Amino acid sequence: MKTKNMEISIYRYLKELRSAVPLVQNITNYVVMNNTANALLAVGASPVMVHAKEELNDVVPLASAVVINIGTLSPYWIEGMLQAAELAREHKKPWVLDPVGAGISGLRNQALKRLLHLNPTVIRGNASEILALDNFGRAGGKGVDSTESSDAALNAARELNRRYGSIVCVSGEIDYIVSGDRIARVANGDPLMQKVTGLGCTSSALIGAFIGLGQNAFEEAVSGVAVTSLAGQLAAGKSDGPGTLQLHLYDCLYNLDQETLDTHLKLETDVIAS
């Protein structure tokens, strides 16, 4: 069912985010650092991109949320990611795990297994990544791209939610957000978004900004997904190709308002049948 109250909540969270300017600590990959930092600024958050283990003890306690994106791994970064996740748990900071390329290598799988046991607040990935997390090595993927539909990963999302207590966001033609007996579907976005690297990573970062508000993690995760997908759709409508989509994306995030959400957001929420 379409939920008007949820749309109102999304704009309320967006206004509060712009007022609070939450600090979002990112350990993310080389490919998307600039993109995600600019997206966080455009939506109203404050990004910090600290990767050195020696700084994390100082920075994580100051942050409203932590985002860990495993796109470009190294042994040193893995230890930093684990340290950041442990600090987030110690200081009761919500954190997001983006399992980029889950299932494509033993190093990546082992790092993800260790991170999952630190109970991320939110896991966000494409369908192949979510399937791989549920059963490492089973899912198919092409590098970091999904070869599965988001529908195909719903059962895996529910199992990950049950196993780790994490809200699970599955990106695809339809984005799903799963937590307990609740599920939300966001049917915005545009195929052109697949031609711009790192827009899934952008979604993870914006989810981090919203859950940093610390009010209702499920609704805040829905807000992060919805804002990213809607901004991408609106940007695609103004663009001649992937280069101008990225340019317009920041403007759409910056200018997003209640009227635009009311007019264009395609959001449904349900209770999952047992």
Secondary structure, DSSP 8 states (H G I E B T S, - for coil): -B-HHHHHHHHHHHHHHHHH--EEEEE--TTTHHHHHHHHHHHT-EEE----HHHHHHHGGG-SEEEEE-SS--HHHHHHHHHHHHHHHHTT--EEEE-TTTTS-HHHHHHHHHHHTT--SEEEEEHHHHHHHHSTTTS-EETTEE-S-GGGGHHHHHHHHHHH--EEEEESSSEEEEETTEEEEE----GGGGGSTTHHHHHHHHHHHHHTT-S-HHHHHHHHHHHHHHHHHHHHHT-SSHHHHHHHHHHHHHH--HHHHHHH--EEEEE---
